[in-house]
Amino acid sequence: MKKEISLALLLLSACKERPEAPTAAQNDRLNEAEAMLDEEAGNEKGPAAEAADP
């Protein structure tokens, strides 16, 4: 019984740990990277995809 309670407490304490929020500079870089990925995805849907549709 003590092992089960100890395990439950250990699991609960592990769930409370969360990563730190990104700094403003990191957030800006993440937004830029996301925009670049969106542009690349848009390029794949460009003229070739439009020509394939009847």
N, C-alpha and C positions, 0 to 999 in steps of 0.2 A: 504494500500500500504506500509506503514512504517513497519507493522508487517511482511510482506512478505520479504522485503529487510533485516530486522533484522534476520529473520530465515535463509535466504540464506547466510548471513555473518557468522552466527553461525555455519552452516553446513560446510562452507569452512574452517573456523578456526579449526574445529574438524578433518578435513581430513589431516591437515598438521602434526599432532602429530604422531610420529612413535616410536616404541620401540628401545631401545639402542641395538647396536650390542653386541654380546657376547664377553666376554674377552677371552684371549688365553686359560686360564684354563677351562673356561666353554665350549669353542669350542672343546677342547680335550676330555672332558667328553661326550659331545654330539656325537662326532665321535666314541668314544668307545661304547656308548650305541647303536648307529646305527649299528656298526659292530656286536654286540651281537645279535641284532634283526635279522640281515641278516643270522647269523649262525643258529639261531633257525628256521628260515624259511627254510633254506637249510636242516636241520635235518628232518623236516616234509616231505620233498620230497625224503627222503633217500630210504632204501631198500624196504620198504612197497610199495611205489609209483612205484618203478621200477618193482617189482614183479607183480603188478596189470596190467601193460601194456603187451599186447600180443606180 
